[in-house]
Amino acid sequence: MTVEREGVGLAIKVCDDGIGGADPLGGSGIVGLRDRVRALDGRFRLDSPPGHGTKLEVWLPCE
């Protein structure tokens, strides 16, 4: 996990080397997290191909 200042915001990245395949509709809380990030005018990106790790990137405005 990393948290870095990026422009006028914070970039938060979480990666793992698990099995991937995270399903936003599978009840894992991904949709709720995405909605909260968007409510704060942030950006949310999830990359989780089956058979590979998961990478979650969030950017939140912060002055």
ChimeraX attribute file (.defattr): number of C-alpha atoms within 10 A of each C-alpha:
attribute: neighborCount
match mode: 1-to-1
recipient: residues
	/A:1	10
	/A:2	9
	/A:3	13
	/A:4	11
	/A:5	14
	/A:6	13
	/A:7	10
	/A:8	11
	/A:9	14
	/A:10	17
	/A:11	19
	/A:12	17
	/A:13	16
	/A:14	13
	/A:15	15
	/A:16	13
	/A:17	10
	/A:18	12
	/A:19	13
	/A:20	16
	/A:21	14
	/A:22	17
	/A:23	15
	/A:24	14
	/A:25	9
	/A:26	9
	/A:27	9
	/A:28	11
	/A:29	11
	/A:30	17
	/A:31	14
	/A:32	12
	/A:33	14
	/A:34	17
	/A:35	14
	/A:36	13
	/A:37	17
	/A:38	15
	/A:39	10
	/A:40	12
	/A:41	12
	/A:42	18
	/A:43	16
	/A:44	18
	/A:45	12
	/A:46	18
	/A:47	15
	/A:48	19
	/A:49	14
	/A:50	13
	/A:51	11
	/A:52	14
	/A:53	16
	/A:54	19
	/A:55	18
	/A:56	16
	/A:57	17
	/A:58	19
	/A:59	23
	/A:60	19
	/A:61	16
	/A:62	13
	/A:63	8
